[in-house]
Amino acid sequence: MPDIDNRIRLALVDDHKMLLGALTEWIRGAASDINMVAAVSTWPDLLTHAEFPVDVVLLDLDLKDNIPISLKISTLKTTGVKTVLMSTYSEPNVVREALAAGALGYLVKSEDAEMIVEAIRAASKGESYVSAELDLALNASDVGGAPKLSAQERRVMALYGGGEPVKAVAYQLGISEETAKSYLKRIREKYRVAGIDVGTKVALRKRAIQDGILISNDGPQHSL
């Protein structure tokens, strides 16, 4: 029977059986809009699974099978599958290579469930999502410039900088209040690493206007 719901069809590939089970439960409990249709421990098991191709694959980077990650990502791309990678470590060169090959998301396994779910949702829409920790490692050399924010982070910054309380930001973006707070924390951390303090709401609003994320309502003439 064809799948009549419009939930995101997700496959999970990780060779740690215990983690596989825990992640499966975690994601099922955290997101009603994601349908976990496959949880396997090897790359061949994914490709031969009855539910493949899926919408998004959450793929462990550290599978010990000697198949280059770029080959896996390009294989998934040719079948129309979006890839979110997860790893226990965050070597910037490995991350860059994976993103260059076409991975849409990259997470470290220490992320909480809400962030993993957000990465899956972003990938399903074709948006990129890199964990805050990895993003900092990738952009460490860009100190002084505006940090690279994900599409969802830009939305959060625009709404919050525009005067919305956290609860309203969460409601408008269809995320939990805790997730909205996590985004704000990530945004502030990224700016902090770039040498820019957006610790207060006023400072964050000012920076959002400066970086073109928020259009000032004051127009060209700022009233005193």
Accessible surface in RSA format (square Angstrom, percent):
REM  Atomic radii and reference values for relative SASA: ProtOr
REM  Chains: A
REM  Algorithm: Lee & Richards
REM  Probe-radius: 1.40
REM  Slices: 20
REM RES _ NUM      All-atoms   Total-Side   Main-Chain    Non-polar    All polar
REM                ABS   REL    ABS   REL    ABS   REL    ABS   REL    ABS   REL
RES MET A   1   219.01 113.4 138.07  91.4  80.93 192.7 105.30  89.5 113.70 150.6
RES PRO A   2   109.48  79.8  93.45  85.2  16.03  58.3 105.48  87.1   4.00  24.9
RES ASP A   3    70.57  49.4  35.53  35.4  35.03  82.8  33.11  77.9  37.46  37.4
RES ILE A   4   157.23  89.5 122.18  91.0  35.04  84.5 127.67  91.9  29.56  80.2
RES ASP A   5    57.98  40.6  37.87  37.7  20.11  47.5  35.08  82.6  22.90  22.8
RES ASN A   6   151.14 104.2 119.92 115.9  31.22  75.2  44.74 107.7 106.40 102.8
RES ARG A   7    92.93  39.0  84.83  43.2   8.10  19.3  23.19  31.7  69.74  42.3
RES ILE A   8    23.70  13.5  21.57  16.1   2.12   5.1  23.70  17.1   0.00   0.0
RES ARG A   9    46.45  19.5  46.45  23.7   0.00   0.0  19.86  27.1  26.58  16.1
RES LEU A  10     0.00   0.0   0.00   0.0   0.00   0.0   0.00   0.0   0.00   0.0
RES ALA A  11     0.12   0.1   0.12   0.2   0.00   0.0   0.12   0.2   0.00   0.0
RES LEU A  12     0.00   0.0   0.00   0.0   0.00   0.0   0.00   0.0   0.00   0.0
RES VAL A  13     0.00   0.0   0.00   0.0   0.00   0.0   0.00   0.0   0.00   0.0
RES ASP A  14     0.00   0.0   0.00   0.0   0.00   0.0   0.00   0.0   0.00   0.0
RES ASP A  15    49.10  34.4  30.22  30.1  18.88  44.6  19.96  47.0  29.14  29.1
RES HIS A  16    89.76  49.1  85.52  59.4   4.24  10.8  59.65  61.5  30.11  35.0
RES LYS A  17   146.04  71.2 133.12  81.7  12.92  30.8  80.74  72.7  65.30  69.6
RES MET A  18   175.36  90.8 161.00 106.6  14.36  34.2 130.39 110.9  44.98  59.6
RES LEU A  19    55.71  31.0  52.02  37.2   3.69   9.3  54.76  38.5   0.95   2.6
RES LEU A  20    16.06   8.9  16.06  11.5   0.00   0.0  16.06  11.3   0.00   0.0
RES GLY A  21    37.70  46.5   0.00   N/A  37.70  46.5  36.75 100.8   0.95   2.1
RES ALA A  22    58.08  53.4  44.58  68.8  13.50  30.7  52.70  74.2   5.38  14.3
RES LEU A  23     4.11   2.3   4.00   2.9   0.11   0.3   4.00   2.8   0.11   0.3
RES THR A  24    12.44   8.8  12.44  12.6   0.00   0.0  11.25  15.1   1.19   1.8
RES GLU A  25   116.05  66.6 109.77  83.0   6.28  14.9  48.92  94.6  67.13  54.8
RES TRP A  26   106.92  42.9  97.50  47.2   9.42  22.1  81.82  43.6  25.10  40.7
RES ILE A  27     0.72   0.4   0.72   0.5   0.00   0.0   0.72   0.5   0.00   0.0
RES ARG A  28   130.50  54.8 108.65  55.4  21.85  52.0  43.99  60.1  86.50  52.4
RES GLY A  29    72.47  89.4   0.00   N/A  72.47  89.4  37.58 103.1  34.89  78.1
RES ALA A  30    45.47  41.8  11.89  18.4  33.58  76.4  22.25  31.3  23.22  61.5
RES ALA A  31     4.62   4.2   0.00   0.0   4.62  10.5   2.01   2.8   2.61   6.9
RES SER A  32   104.50  88.3  81.68 109.0  22.82  52.6  55.63 118.5  48.87  68.5
RES ASP A  33    52.33  36.7  49.09  48.9   3.25   7.7  37.73  88.8  14.61  14.6
RES ILE A  34     6.46   3.7   0.08   0.1   6.37  15.4   0.08   0.1   6.37  17.3
RES ASN A  35    28.18  19.4  27.54  26.6   0.63   1.5   0.63   1.5  27.54  26.6
RES MET A  36    10.85   5.6   1.21   0.8   9.64  23.0   1.21   1.0   9.64  12.8
RES VAL A  37    30.53  20.1   9.41   8.5  21.11  50.9  16.62  14.4  13.91  37.7
RES ALA A  38     5.55   5.1   0.94   1.5   4.61  10.5   5.28   7.4   0.26   0.7
RES ALA A  39    43.94  40.4  17.08  26.4  26.86  61.1  17.08  24.1  26.86  71.1
RES VAL A  40    18.45  12.1  14.19  12.8   4.26  10.3  18.45  16.0   0.00   0.0
RES SER A  41    19.99  16.9  16.95  22.6   3.04   7.0   3.71   7.9  16.28  22.8
RES THR A  42    58.95  41.9  56.64  57.4   2.31   5.5  56.64  76.1   2.31   3.5
RES TRP A  43    15.10   6.1  14.65   7.1   0.45   1.1   4.39   2.3  10.71  17.4
RES PRO A  44    73.37  53.5  70.72  64.5   2.65   9.6  73.37  60.6   0.00   0.0
RES ASP A  45    64.38  45.1  60.87  60.6   3.51   8.3   8.23  19.4  56.15  56.0
RES LEU A  46     0.63   0.3   0.63   0.4   0.00   0.0   0.63   0.4   0.00   0.0
RES LEU A  47    64.78  36.1  45.33  32.4  19.45  48.9  45.33  31.8  19.45  52.3
RES THR A  48   111.85  79.5  79.88  81.0  31.97  76.2  73.44  98.6  38.40  58.1
RES HIS A  49    55.77  30.5  44.08  30.6  11.69  29.9  30.34  31.3  25.42  29.6
RES ALA A  50   105.95  97.4  62.50  96.5  43.44  98.8  74.57 105.0  31.38  83.1
RES GLU A  51    69.32  39.8  64.72  49.0   4.60  11.0   9.35  18.1  59.97  49.0
RES PHE A  52    35.90  18.0  15.92   9.9  19.98  52.0  15.98   9.7  19.92  57.0
RES PRO A  53    72.94  53.2  63.70  58.1   9.23  33.6  63.70  52.6   9.23  57.4
RES VAL A  54     7.43   4.9   0.64   0.6   6.79  16.4   1.36   1.2   6.07  16.5
RES ASP A  55    57.56  40.3  53.34  53.1   4.22  10.0  14.68  34.5  42.88  42.8
RES VAL A  56     0.00   0.0   0.00   0.0   0.00   0.0   0.00   0.0   0.00   0.0
RES VAL A  57     0.00   0.0   0.00   0.0   0.00   0.0   0.00   0.0   0.00   0.0
RES LEU A  58     0.11   0.1   0.11   0.1   0.00   0.0   0.11   0.1   0.00   0.0
RES LEU A  59     0.00   0.0   0.00   0.0   0.00   0.0   0.00   0.0   0.00   0.0
RES ASP A  60     0.00   0.0   0.00   0.0   0.00   0.0   0.00   0.0   0.00   0.0
RES LEU A  61    21.10  11.7   6.61   4.7  14.49  36.4   6.61   4.6  14.49  39.0
RES ASP A  62    24.74  17.3  16.33  16.3   8.40  19.9  22.07  51.9   2.67   2.7
RES LEU A  63    16.90   9.4   4.33   3.1  12.57  31.6   4.33   3.0  12.57  33.8
RES LYS A  64   163.57  79.8 125.54  77.0  38.02  90.5 119.26 107.3  44.31  47.2
RES ASP A  65    46.87  32.8  25.64  25.5  21.22  50.2  31.12  73.2  15.75  15.7
RES ASN A  66   155.70 107.4 117.49 113.5  38.21  92.0  40.33  97.1 115.37 111.5
RES ILE A  67    53.11  30.2  42.84  31.9  10.26  24.7  44.06  31.7   9.05  24.6
RES PRO A  68    78.55  57.3  65.84  60.0  12.72  46.2  78.29  64.6   0.26   1.6
RES ILE A  69    19.77  11.2  14.97  11.1   4.80  11.6  15.08  10.9   4.69  12.7
RES SER A  70    41.26  34.9  38.86  51.9   2.40   5.5  20.71  44.1  20.55  28.8
RES LEU A  71    98.29  54.7  94.90  67.9   3.39   8.5  98.29  69.0   0.00   0.0
RES LYS A  72     3.02   1.5   2.87   1.8   0.15   0.3   0.15   0.1   2.87   3.1
RES ILE A  73     0.10   0.1   0.10   0.1   0.00   0.0   0.10   0.1   0.00   0.0
RES SER A  74    48.27  40.8  47.45  63.3   0.82   1.9  37.92  80.8  10.35  14.5
RES THR A  75    42.22  30.0  37.04  37.6   5.17  12.3  29.84  40.1  12.38  18.7
RES LEU A  76     0.00   0.0   0.00   0.0   0.00   0.0   0.00   0.0   0.00   0.0
RES LYS A  77   120.54  58.8 102.51  62.9  18.03  42.9  59.28  53.4  61.26  65.3
RES THR A  78   117.25  83.4  77.31  78.4  39.93  95.2  77.05 103.5  40.20  60.8
RES THR A  79    61.16  43.5  37.86  38.4  23.30  55.5  47.16  63.3  14.00  21.2
RES GLY A  80    54.52  67.2   0.00   N/A  54.52  67.2  36.45 100.0  18.06  40.5
RES VAL A  81     3.04   2.0   0.20   0.2   2.84   6.8   0.28   0.2   2.76   7.5
RES LYS A  82    71.37  34.8  68.54  42.1   2.83   6.7  34.52  31.1  36.85  39.2
RES THR A  83     2.04   1.4   0.96   1.0   1.08   2.6   0.17   0.2   1.86   2.8
RES VAL A  84     0.00   0.0   0.00   0.0   0.00   0.0   0.00   0.0   0.00   0.0
RES LEU A  85     0.00   0.0   0.00   0.0   0.00   0.0   0.00   0.0   0.00   0.0
RES MET A  86     3.94   2.0   3.94   2.6   0.00   0.0   1.68   1.4   2.25   3.0
RES SER A  87     0.00   0.0   0.00   0.0   0.00   0.0   0.00   0.0   0.00   0.0
RES THR A  88    95.13  67.7  64.44  65.3  30.69  73.1  51.79  69.6  43.35  65.5
RES TYR A  89   102.76  48.0  97.72  55.6   5.04  13.1  77.42  58.2  25.35  31.2
RES SER A  90    29.19  24.7  16.20  21.6  12.99  29.9   1.05   2.2  28.14  39.4
RES GLU A  91    79.88  45.9  75.81  57.4   4.07   9.7  25.81  49.9  54.08  44.2
RES PRO A  92    36.98  26.9  36.84  33.6   0.14   0.5  36.98  30.5   0.00   0.0
RES ASN A  93    99.50  68.6  93.43  90.3   6.06  14.6  25.66  61.8  73.83  71.4
RES VAL A  94    36.44  24.0  35.67  32.3   0.77   1.9  36.37  31.6   0.07   0.2
RES VAL A  95     0.38   0.3   0.38   0.3   0.00   0.0   0.38   0.3   0.00   0.0
RES ARG A  96   111.50  46.8 106.24  54.2   5.26  12.5  57.55  78.6  53.95  32.7
RES GLU A  97    92.58  53.2  84.15  63.7   8.43  20.1  39.02  75.5  53.56  43.7
RES ALA A  98     0.00   0.0   0.00   0.0   0.00   0.0   0.00   0.0   0.00   0.0
RES LEU A  99    50.91  28.4  36.46  26.1  14.45  36.3  36.78  25.8  14.13  38.0
RES ALA A 100    92.79  85.3  48.88  75.4  43.91  99.9  62.21  87.6  30.58  81.0
RES ALA A 101    24.85  22.9   6.27   9.7  18.59  42.3  17.89  25.2   6.97  18.5
RES GLY A 102    20.85  25.7   0.00   N/A  20.85  25.7  12.58  34.5   8.27  18.5
RES ALA A 103     6.08   5.6   0.00   0.0   6.08  13.8   0.00   0.0   6.08  16.1
RES LEU A 104    36.38  20.3  36.16  25.9   0.22   0.5  36.29  25.5   0.09   0.3
RES GLY A 105     0.26   0.3   0.00   N/A   0.26   0.3   0.26   0.7   0.00   0.0
RES TYR A 106     0.00   0.0   0.00   0.0   0.00   0.0   0.00   0.0   0.00   0.0
RES LEU A 107     1.27   0.7   1.27   0.9   0.00   0.0   1.27   0.9   0.00   0.0
RES VAL A 108     6.69   4.4   6.40   5.8   0.29   0.7   6.40   5.6   0.29   0.8
RES LYS A 109    42.08  20.5  20.72  12.7  21.36  50.9  23.34  21.0  18.74  20.0
RES SER A 110    96.95  81.9  57.43  76.6  39.53  91.1  57.53 122.5  39.42  55.2
RES GLU A 111    24.90  14.3  18.20  13.8   6.70  15.9   7.31  14.1  17.59  14.4
RES ASP A 112    73.19  51.3  66.93  66.6   6.26  14.8  39.60  93.2  33.59  33.5
RES ALA A 113    11.32  10.4  10.00  15.4   1.33   3.0  10.07  14.2   1.25   3.3
RES GLU A 114    67.71  38.9  66.22  50.1   1.49   3.5  29.22  56.5  38.49  31.4
RES MET A 115     6.47   3.4   6.47   4.3   0.00   0.0   6.27   5.3   0.20   0.3
RES ILE A 116     5.90   3.4   5.90   4.4   0.00   0.0   5.90   4.2   0.00   0.0
RES VAL A 117     3.32   2.2   3.32   3.0   0.00   0.0   3.32   2.9   0.00   0.0
RES GLU A 118     7.92   4.5   6.57   5.0   1.36   3.2   0.02   0.0   7.91   6.5
RES ALA A 119     0.12   0.1   0.00   0.0   0.12   0.3   0.00   0.0   0.12   0.3
RES ILE A 120     0.00   0.0   0.00   0.0   0.00   0.0   0.00   0.0   0.00   0.0
RES ARG A 121    54.25  22.8  54.16  27.6   0.09   0.2  22.60  30.9  31.65  19.2
RES ALA A 122     8.80   8.1   6.77  10.5   2.03   4.6   8.42  11.9   0.38   1.0
RES ALA A 123     0.51   0.5   0.45   0.7   0.06   0.1   0.45   0.6   0.06   0.2
RES SER A 124    36.59  30.9  13.38  17.9  23.22  53.5   8.83  18.8  27.77  38.9
RES LYS A 125   135.20  66.0  99.40  61.0  35.80  85.2  78.81  70.9  56.39  60.1
RES GLY A 126    39.46  48.7   0.00   N/A  39.46  48.7  14.37  39.4  25.09  56.2
RES GLU A 127    36.68  21.1  32.13  24.3   4.55  10.8  20.82  40.3  15.86  12.9
RES SER A 128    52.88  44.7  44.94  60.0   7.94  18.3  21.63  46.1  31.25  43.8
RES TYR A 129     2.41   1.1   1.75   1.0   0.65   1.7   2.41   1.8   0.00   0.0
RES VAL A 130    13.79   9.1   9.92   9.0   3.88   9.3   9.92   8.6   3.88  10.5
RES SER A 131     0.00   0.0   0.00   0.0   0.00   0.0   0.00   0.0   0.00   0.0
RES ALA A 132    16.60  15.3  16.60  25.6   0.00   0.0  16.60  23.4   0.00   0.0
RES GLU A 133    92.68  53.2  84.03  63.6   8.65  20.6  41.27  79.8  51.41  42.0
RES LEU A 134     0.15   0.1   0.07   0.1   0.08   0.2   0.07   0.0   0.08   0.2
RES ASP A 135     8.89   6.2   8.84   8.8   0.05   0.1   0.00   0.0   8.89   8.9
RES LEU A 136    34.75  19.4  32.72  23.4   2.03   5.1  33.64  23.6   1.12   3.0
RES ALA A 137    35.35  32.5  17.96  27.7  17.40  39.6  27.06  38.1   8.30  22.0
RES LEU A 138    22.79  12.7  16.33  11.7   6.46  16.2  16.33  11.5   6.46  17.4
RES ASN A 139    31.52  21.7  27.41  26.5   4.11   9.9  11.18  26.9  20.34  19.7
RES ALA A 140    55.37  50.9  46.10  71.1   9.27  21.1  46.54  65.5   8.83  23.4
RES SER A 141   102.82  86.9  63.54  84.8  39.28  90.5  58.76 125.1  44.07  61.7
RES ASP A 142    75.59  52.9  65.47  65.2  10.12  23.9  27.62  65.0  47.97  47.8
RES VAL A 143    93.99  61.8  68.17  61.7  25.82  62.2  68.66  59.7  25.33  68.7
RES GLY A 144    56.36  69.5   0.00   N/A  56.36  69.5  32.39  88.9  23.97  53.7
RES GLY A 145    37.26  46.0   0.00   N/A  37.26  46.0  33.14  91.0   4.12   9.2
RES ALA A 146    55.10  50.7  27.69  42.7  27.41  62.3  27.69  39.0  27.41  72.6
RES PRO A 147    19.96  14.5   5.18   4.7  14.78  53.7   9.96   8.2  10.00  62.2
RES LYS A 148   136.13  66.4 126.21  77.4   9.91  23.6  95.41  85.9  40.72  43.4
RES LEU A 149    18.99  10.6   1.47   1.1  17.52  44.0   2.11   1.5  16.89  45.4
RES SER A 150    15.40  13.0   6.22   8.3   9.18  21.1  13.91  29.6   1.50   2.1
RES ALA A 151    37.07  34.1  26.34  40.6  10.73  24.4  30.51  43.0   6.56  17.4
RES GLN A 152    18.34  10.3  17.70  12.9   0.65   1.5   7.49  15.9  10.86   8.2
RES GLU A 153     0.00   0.0   0.00   0.0   0.00   0.0   0.00   0.0   0.00   0.0
RES ARG A 154   104.25  43.8 103.38  52.7   0.86   2.1  26.52  36.2  77.72  47.1
RES ARG A 155    84.53  35.5  79.09  40.3   5.44  13.0  40.64  55.5  43.89  26.6
RES VAL A 156     0.00   0.0   0.00   0.0   0.00   0.0   0.00   0.0   0.00   0.0
RES MET A 157     0.00   0.0   0.00   0.0   0.00   0.0   0.00   0.0   0.00   0.0
RES ALA A 158    25.01  23.0  22.84  35.2   2.17   4.9  23.06  32.5   1.95   5.2
RES LEU A 159    39.85  22.2  37.37  26.7   2.48   6.2  39.82  28.0   0.03   0.1
RES TYR A 160    28.28  13.2  28.28  16.1   0.00   0.0   3.00   2.3  25.28  31.2
RES GLY A 161     1.48   1.8   0.00   N/A   1.48   1.8   0.00   0.0   1.48   3.3
RES GLY A 162    43.17  53.2   0.00   N/A  43.17  53.2  11.51  31.6  31.66  70.9
RES GLY A 163    48.80  60.2   0.00   N/A  48.80  60.2  27.77  76.2  21.03  47.1
RES GLU A 164    56.80  32.6  55.64  42.1   1.16   2.8  10.00  19.3  46.80  38.2
RES PRO A 165    78.55  57.2  74.83  68.2   3.72  13.5  78.55  64.9   0.00   0.0
RES VAL A 166    27.48  18.1  24.63  22.3   2.85   6.9  24.78  21.5   2.70   7.3
RES LYS A 167   142.54  69.5 139.73  85.7   2.81   6.7  82.17  74.0  60.37  64.3
RES ALA A 168    26.56  24.4  20.55  31.7   6.01  13.7  26.08  36.7   0.48   1.3
RES VAL A 169     0.37   0.2   0.37   0.3   0.00   0.0   0.37   0.3   0.00   0.0
RES ALA A 170     5.03   4.6   4.99   7.7   0.04   0.1   4.99   7.0   0.04   0.1
RES TYR A 171   187.53  87.6 168.41  95.8  19.13  49.8 127.93  96.1  59.60  73.5
RES GLN A 172    96.56  54.0  61.37  44.9  35.19  83.8  29.30  62.4  67.26  51.0
RES LEU A 173    41.05  22.9  18.31  13.1  22.74  57.2  23.34  16.4  17.71  47.7
RES GLY A 174    65.39  80.6   0.00   N/A  65.39  80.6  38.07 104.5  27.33  61.2
RES ILE A 175    20.82  11.8   4.11   3.1  16.71  40.3  10.95   7.9   9.87  26.8
RES SER A 176    48.52  41.0  32.98  44.0  15.54  35.8  43.21  92.0   5.31   7.4
RES GLU A 177    65.05  37.3  59.02  44.6   6.03  14.4  19.41  37.5  45.64  37.3
RES GLU A 178   111.22  63.9 109.86  83.1   1.36   3.2  55.66 107.7  55.57  45.4
RES THR A 179     0.70   0.5   0.12   0.1   0.58   1.4   0.55   0.7   0.16   0.2
RES ALA A 180     0.19   0.2   0.19   0.3   0.00   0.0   0.19   0.3   0.00   0.0
RES LYS A 181    96.37  47.0  90.88  55.8   5.49  13.1  53.82  48.4  42.55  45.3
RES SER A 182    31.70  26.8  28.26  37.7   3.43   7.9   9.85  21.0  21.84  30.6
RES TYR A 183     0.84   0.4   0.84   0.5   0.00   0.0   0.00   0.0   0.84   1.0
RES LEU A 184     8.56   4.8   8.56   6.1   0.00   0.0   8.56   6.0   0.00   0.0
RES LYS A 185   158.83  77.5 152.08  93.3   6.76  16.1 100.16  90.1  58.68  62.5
RES ARG A 186    17.45   7.3  15.61   8.0   1.84   4.4  15.86  21.7   1.59   1.0
RES ILE A 187     0.00   0.0   0.00   0.0   0.00   0.0   0.00   0.0   0.00   0.0
RES ARG A 188    62.53  26.3  59.52  30.3   3.00   7.2  30.44  41.6  32.09  19.4
RES GLU A 189    56.81  32.6  54.64  41.3   2.18   5.2  23.39  45.2  33.42  27.3
RES LYS A 190     5.82   2.8   3.71   2.3   2.11   5.0   0.93   0.8   4.89   5.2
RES TYR A 191     1.35   0.6   1.35   0.8   0.00   0.0   0.00   0.0   1.35   1.7
RES ARG A 192   145.34  61.0 134.82  68.7  10.52  25.1  64.50  88.2  80.84  49.0
RES VAL A 193    42.84  28.2  31.04  28.1  11.80  28.4  36.07  31.3   6.77  18.4
RES ALA A 194     7.79   7.2   5.38   8.3   2.41   5.5   6.84   9.6   0.95   2.5
RES GLY A 195    62.48  77.1   0.00   N/A  62.48  77.1  29.62  81.3  32.87  73.6
RES ILE A 196    26.48  15.1  21.96  16.4   4.52  10.9  25.88  18.6   0.61   1.6
RES ASP A 197   120.69  84.5  99.30  98.8  21.39  50.6  41.06  96.6  79.63  79.4
RES VAL A 198     2.89   1.9   0.73   0.7   2.16   5.2   0.73   0.6   2.16   5.9
RES GLY A 199    44.82  55.3   0.00   N/A  44.82  55.3  24.92  68.4  19.90  44.6
RES THR A 200    86.04  61.2  80.49  81.6   5.55  13.2  80.29 107.8   5.75   8.7
RES LYS A 201    70.02  34.2  63.79  39.1   6.22  14.8  48.44  43.6  21.58  23.0
RES VAL A 202   116.82  76.9 113.95 103.2   2.87   6.9 115.83 100.6   0.99   2.7
RES ALA A 203    30.03  27.6  22.77  35.1   7.26  16.5  27.27  38.4   2.76   7.3
RES LEU A 204     0.00   0.0   0.00   0.0   0.00   0.0   0.00   0.0   0.00   0.0
RES ARG A 205    70.84  29.7  70.84  36.1   0.00   0.0  30.97  42.3  39.87  24.2
RES LYS A 206   144.57  70.5 139.75  85.7   4.82  11.5  85.87  77.3  58.70  62.5
RES ARG A 207    40.48  17.0  39.61  20.2   0.87   2.1   6.93   9.5  33.54  20.3
RES ALA A 208     0.00   0.0   0.00   0.0   0.00   0.0   0.00   0.0   0.00   0.0
RES ILE A 209    55.85  31.8  44.84  33.4  11.01  26.5  44.84  32.3  11.01  29.9
RES GLN A 210   121.20  67.8  85.47  62.5  35.73  85.1  41.19  87.7  80.01  60.7
RES ASP A 211    36.50  25.6  12.28  12.2  24.21  57.3  13.00  30.6  23.50  23.4
RES GLY A 212    48.04  59.2   0.00   N/A  48.04  59.2  29.35  80.5  18.69  41.9
RES ILE A 213    23.34  13.3   4.36   3.3  18.97  45.7   6.06   4.4  17.28  46.9
RES LEU A 214    26.48  14.7  23.90  17.1   2.58   6.5  25.08  17.6   1.40   3.8
RES ILE A 215   141.71  80.6 132.21  98.5   9.50  22.9 133.97  96.5   7.74  21.0
RES SER A 216    20.31  17.2   9.92  13.2  10.39  23.9   9.51  20.3  10.80  15.1
RES ASN A 217   139.31  96.1 104.37 100.9  34.94  84.1  32.98  79.4 106.33 102.8
RES ASP A 218    69.82  48.9  49.05  48.8  20.77  49.1   9.61  22.6  60.21  60.0
RES GLY A 219    32.59  40.2   0.00   N/A  32.59  40.2  29.03  79.7   3.56   8.0
RES PRO A 220   137.42 100.2 102.64  93.6  34.78 126.4 114.87  94.8  22.55 140.1
RES GLN A 221   155.86  87.2 143.67 105.0  12.19  29.0  48.98 104.3 106.88  81.1
RES HIS A 222   117.88  64.4  96.74  67.2  21.14  54.1  74.66  76.9  43.22  50.3
RES SER A 223   103.19  87.2  72.51  96.8  30.69  70.7  52.93 112.7  50.27  70.4
RES LEU A 224   223.40 124.4 150.15 107.4  73.25 184.1 181.87 127.7  41.53 111.8
END  Absolute sums over single chains surface
CHAIN  1 A    11276.8       8598.6       2678.2       6616.0       4660.9
END  Absolute sums over all chains
TOTAL         11276.8       8598.6       2678.2       6616.0       4660.9
